[in-house]
Each structure stands twice: as C-alpha cells, then as structure tokens.
Amino acid sequence: MKNFTVKIVNYLENQSKLSILTQGLILTLIIGTIDYFVVIDFSLSIFYLLPTVLVAWYAGIWYGLAISIISSCSWLINDFTVTKIYYPYFRFWNIVVRFIFFSSITYLLAALKTAYEREKRFAQTDALTGITNRRYFFDLLQQELNLALRYEKIFTVAYFDLDNFKLVNDRYGHAQGDELLKLIAEITTQTIRRVDIFARIGGDEFALLLPETDFAASQTALQRLQTELLMVMEFYSYPVTFSIGAITFVRQLNSIDEIIRSIDSLMYEVKSSSKNDIKHELY
C-alpha cells in the first residue's frame, strides 16, 4: 500500500499543471454525474472536495479556484434538477457559500503547499551557497547506488577541497571567504550538466555526483571544472587551488559509507602531497 501511494504521488508531481487541471475536471464531471443519478437523501457533497484538493495541491491556487467554481456550479445544477427548493434565491446563496468553502480550502492548501516546498527546499539546500547540502547529497547518492546495483550502471563521485582557503579568511576576512564559496558554487553549477549533483559537504569541502558517467567522460569533466575554477581564482587573485579525489564505480559497493571513505581518502592523498591535482581511480 505504501509503495502504491508513493507511485501515485510521484505520478502527480511529474504531471503538468494543465494535466492536473484536466484530471480535476474529469473527476468533477464524474462526481457531478453520479450526484445527479443517486437518490436525494444520499449526499455526495464531500466528494466535490477531492478534485479541489487535488488541483489546489498539485497545480496551484488559480487552478484550484477554477475547480472550485466548476464544483460549485455542478452542485447548483444538481440542486436545480433534483432538489425542490421553494425559495429560488436560496440556491444562489448556497452556491456562494459552497464557493467560499471550496475557495477557502484551495487557499489554505496552496499556502500549505508553498510552506511545505519552502521547508523542503531549506532542508535540502546549503544556506550559504544555495546548492545541495550534505544530508540531501547522501540521500541522492544512496538513490544512485540503488539504481547502480539494480541496473549495473556506472557512476562517478568526486570530493574536492579548497587549498589555502584559510589564507583567504585570514587575509580578507570570513565574509570574503563566504563570497568565494558562493562563487565556486556558481561557477561549478554553470560548468556541470543539469543531471549532475553538486553539494557542499561542509566548510570548504564539496562533492560532485556524475550519474551514468564512465572514467574517460568523468575525467574530462573534472579537468574542465578544475580549469574553469582555477581561471576564476586567478582572475580574482585568490591564492586558492583544488585538491580533487574521484572514483568511477563499475563494481558497485553496498554502502555509501564505503564510497565516501574511499573518495575522502583519495582527496586527502592529493591534499597532503602535491595539492592542486586530481587523483581519479576506477573501482
């Protein structure tokens, strides 16, 4: 049951707003049709909330309001054709009340969804740089590992550390050091592919996940990234270079802890020896 629910949620989240609106309209039509044919004493009023909730949550407030109007009108049509009301203006009072109710639900759900998305984004994003944070990166890495184990896919993970970053903080202050970290995040995000995951692990350490990328392609990508970053450092006269450790996984491991330990070890091998280099291995 849980897997079924997850599949439904994933399906809805991947639909366009227009598709969600269409499904909401179809659902409203079905409910209105059933409401027309059932006996008077059996109320389907609560079911009109289903398309309203669906559209408001997954498509937004304006689409939700559109469904609210349609649901209210559908309900009014059924009142006209089925229910006898001796004071006709009561019908219009009812439709206003129903619309206010549906629109209030729409507004509350849209506001809740906005707050939820904001909190979700904060939970997944590094506050300083705006890129993926440590915790969410490890979640994505676990997902990639699961896919690799199931479908035997290749992927590459890289760690890199800023050499001489302490000099920047000492010479220019921590505020300038923060600006440097944000600059590195911006340049890296512009250089890598959209499917690649770039994260700040902590301090001046970053991580990069390259899904479905073999040794040669990832080596080229890492060299290009290092070149771009060094050019920017030189342009701004920062005494910073980059020690990078990377592993392309052909034979998948069973634990991300083992992956992280292996890559971290490679990075510190570079940092403790020559610095400003890439140590890349095939596992």
HELIX and SHEET records of a PDB file:
HELIX    1   1 LYS A    2  GLU A   13  1                                  12    
HELIX    2   2 LYS A   17  PHE A   37  1                                  21    
HELIX    3   3 SER A   45  TYR A   48  5                                   4    
HELIX    4   4 LEU A   49  ALA A   59  1                                  11    
HELIX    5   5 ILE A   61  VAL A   82  1                                  22    
HELIX    6   6 TYR A   89  GLN A  124  1                                  36    
HELIX    7   7 ARG A  134  TYR A  151  1                                  18    
HELIX    8   8 PHE A  165  TYR A  172  1                                   8    
HELIX    9   9 HIS A  174  THR A  191  1                                  18    
HELIX   10  10 PHE A  215  PHE A  235  1                                  21    
HELIX   11  11 ILE A  256  LYS A  271  1                                  16    
SHEET    1   A 5 ILE A 197  GLY A 202  0                                        
SHEET    2   A 5 GLU A 205  PRO A 211 -1                                        
SHEET    3   A 5 PHE A 155  ASP A 163 -1                                        
SHEET    4   A 5 THR A 241  PHE A 249 -1                                        
SHEET    5   A 5 ILE A 278  LEU A 282  1                                        
END                                                                             
